[in-house]
Amino acid sequence: MGGMMKTLLENPRTAASIHDYQSFSRALVPNDCIPVVREEFVRWLAEKDIAISEAPGCLEANGARATIETIKNGIQELLFCQLVEETPAGRFTTEIHASTDGWINISVRSAERRFVSVPRIAKALMRRLDLYDASLQLLDKPMVWDIDKIDDLIELLEDDDRHGLVFVAGSRKEEGELFNPFAEILSKWAREVYGLAQTIVLTPEATQELGHRIGHYAVGPWTLRTYFPGVDHRSSVDSVRHRYMGTDQLAQQKPAAVAKLLGNAARRHAATWTEPLELMFARRNFTRAATQRLIDAIEKPKSAGLSAESGEPSIVVKKPTEIAPQTVEPSTETEEATTAVPSVRELQSKLDLVQAVLGIQDLSEAAIREAAARITPDNGTLSDEAVETIESQLVEIEELQDELRDTTDSLNDIEFEQAEYQEELQKNQSEIRWLREKLREANDYESANGVTPEDEEWVRPGSCKEVLENIAPESTVVFTGDFAEVEYIDNRDQLGRAAFNLHHAFLALEKYARAKLDNEFAGDVEEYLRNHQNGGSSISAAKHAMNESKTTMGQWGKEREFEVPATVDSGCKAVMVAHFKLHRAGMSSARMHYLDDVVRSGKIYIGYVGPHLTNTQTN
């Protein structure tokens, strides 16, 4: 469910680009990325009668401007390719960033905000490289999956690390003659989602099995369902996200109309992605390189010496690679959200102030060049003060963008928590009404109509540190983590939401361990939270996760290793993937990771309470 609110609030960086093409992927073989991207980009330009050398530089031809540039960032190499075209449909800007770390980002923008079709170069890269979005393989064709792939499908749907959508079509054995035509037309429906999503058609047996496994979250015969990241088929709150296109709706529209509908859905969702940090840092590297070239070009005198006309040094300005403007717009926020996190509008006003100080309308390179020209002294060189001003303003812009990103993520998370709490509140109110009616039927009118006594277990601790320091020595739950991380969370969580949830997660784990040691319960923590809590010290099972995704563990699994006693592991370290989501607040979201060792040592070890560890969505 972690991906749910990404569909509810748009990322302010891309709120105006819901028709643009934005695809981020990782290659199975990282070292192939840059050479293949460069080769395919040059080939793509040649198809457009634009010849460009593989050396860095900018070429204008046939009404288009093309750029290839590489820079080094430590041991990492970054590639930037850009094509700006003037077409009868308007101006289109294609940008490709790639890294020797194995990731590729393809962005195609329309200046007139027209629908951007899947670029040919994107499909070419999918054919040459094994590209993945977390566990989602990006292909330029739909896939047919049988019953043996249902485990993979459920894992794919539940993957919280994927960015893109999954479109799943169902079928039925009774109309078996329709399967091949249905699968064939699916390729026409899916032609505008390649690189943004993956389309899968299930055999009748697979359709039926999926229904058995995930109930009403499954897809019906001859229908198409859109699955957003992080499906939680055990939660009724999550079900509203994953939309249907019914048989009648599909049959009554031409394939081109369905393709446009799915394409728009994929692009709208892509516009809500939080930009991957690797891409953000790459953009900044190229922007800083361009800014430095701008400063160097203004300060460098012409090699010929003095101008014959003025007797003053002349200036040679080498046109740097153009970097696309980054527009940051405020996100819509709820009244409740504005009380919990800094206002997005306040951050936007700070960005506006930066532009006002420089006297520019936007943060594009052209605007910065113009500002630099205005503050250039008469002798054609920038003063130290002017250089310092440009560099400090660039740093401030990056810091404000980071703050805006974090604030937007926090707003998304607050909206999600509100949806969870609303669902839980409605269930509790229904249960209370039902229980009171049962009491009346039993003629216990005093209990049915009286004031509910205060629950002594339902307390609100002052901090996470207080909860952990007050764990009794005889407790079955032991904290082995670092209090410095705990204090960081306490300092960021002024309302104490993380401490409140940590307290009740601790009590739930304590009672789970006691029940298991007394042979009253034989399941795992997940089953206990869903079916065996007594209500007094319960915590929602929606706040618990038994595992991390394969992508997260493959790249950042070492971060999930925490201290345990030598009696548990001779290396005094254990991997702790099970965790509670204590508090949602963007980059400051709080997590508690633990190891269930009740069967062996009779204990549960909490190895970490602190900010969200690294995955594909976080820093």
Steps between C-alpha positions, in 0.01 A plus 500: 500500500803726525456611138132594539526872563736557210186489290316757711740794504705598199872552526539879469802457275288333231144615568478661154632197312220244520519443122881468485702181482716425806663159541757399763655153494803300607697269271583144595856564375594852623814540290297470178294810574713787375646342183160363391314825575762705313494265202119490481476878538739559211309242289169668592636837390619349173144382431402864528785606264693655786867405505692555823836377614531301819716775648332739744345791324189659360385485138215683331360345181165469324327718753622287791769538765680192630745463789714221641698559818676282756645590838675310776367492855758308697518151348157546347458622142187691402359549151261771386336494156255764384301564184283808452275480194265747337222297339159585350355388835728736694829477686601167654799460731647155555751452781678181596712466812698182560763380743760228528312407819241350266204737495340677203245782497315597181295818501308644204318830555261690277519880530133513399412225753391258231481125553851355451511157335750234602827607330667250267824525693323379816384186323845451349659513846245253636593259222875531556515519880325301772328796667316479831295727721562316830343156432312630194671407172448765234428349159363634173230231481231349728565170679281191532521343848365161603424361845870431570565878503239594761754517784714733289194709412393545863856595597509748211168656598600532866843646416517839670825588322369501144403835349298388198152356460406140421202441270355150540235349270296193597339222296263204541507139382133502387584747220838349420474591130521867602839468673731540197308797350487656848876459547563637152294816552672553834820588314309784330355620829843500664700677230516830693610363837834337415769616740235640737313179585474135409196320361421138587219277374415202719389161375161381630669279760722787616202739517313257722800434725563873549139536611547222755819662633406867529120501482331816378840652415527260207401572140180371343474311167534723192569807712813708555615621841756766589725414794692779669818427700477337840172308471373388843219259419430454873399865541165640394648852503737407219236354269380836369825558313497208260246581230310282254421531135201270449419278203239741360732799533778319315271367228334833427823693438743480212848364581653846450264648760583230755873548427466875564307433820764263636778728378350797682463295818867395484617858436286649775645249741856564379443872566446421869829313547749645739810546286758229580789643694759373252328697225467811714871498585591437134293800389674713758842385385423601142346832612805581708730409213303726265502784754874466545553508122289814488711669765826386337386619157409847627828537688728366224648777278516451126831334407565768237557754777354853489210603278614721217202727544493552877846406617330284766521122532233323292290209636450160344185326630489128433139388489464224762272202485148618566338358811123470501314738733366349820168650597380451854134560565317475832308189584140498615490451875226430749426726792613227739826448313600865519501487880740206509767590243643820346273654238582413139388851409752637751777303328379618162516859622864445593574377148317805369726716718810337349370587153418852613851551639649392168231690310398199289167337411611137525800289600610400152858537383399772255357705786814449710715607203297816466536576869873437482529739206331774700743469789811474280737796549588724203833331450325175408593297808286399793588644836564265791177623655303414183648150480426442867142624450436256213646207691319578826168544319549164329560335839193669646286385207613139555431521874152641441426231244609235754276655765210520257551134405501393863194710581306356208584145610387590852167629371449180303571292809268706719219453249565126507491482879176694502344245264621216725371662818167583339455138396597374846269754669204393290562132581530573872183710504309221323632247749402721795145542368471123446631417851273753666201350319600153623518635856152644468373166371649345814319766714834649614385856441752652738796366299328569169425865577763588758830684460787280392763476776847627423739236371810515716712337230411768249774749584695756301872489584711813481761365258634189328801515729270488803329187367828317441665607826202373698511145363512271805804270537273194506322601179500266202579805280855640505636819340852463356509809277656846501326770704645770273263388223214493751569857609503615137144370461388658827638837391317484166170361633369785712150349532628169636330280239806274467525456878129416523527230233830368640336454841215294358726306261714408801196384699373296205840329459519434873157332507580309178819361654323406825221323311754306295709400803185382678405291193182705458596614151713340227493752212723796411474867594300586188230244581491610864450866408220419258306243698604465864541845659279569802425861401635673810859536383449424133674658204368484146645217292520752216794659683697174489705337224660157523751554217678748278493474121768309308618826344545669836681202653717456192628858514467604864471174691810579711314793653255251652770326707480595868658398829389190690663307786772249412267225625272581205772542237875450541563814296270702727304613191170386354297606197170655610255540215177491701403851604229734624415828329489724804451835333458626143674829431688484171874460546452517879260206513573281803553124490561230762687187380500185710603134504249239618721247685232369736532139380874487579580749777152597615568861412415763238787738422428856389817593313396832355265790570573792273437665163392292199794298369603527137283354227412610146272776635723649770839654555 
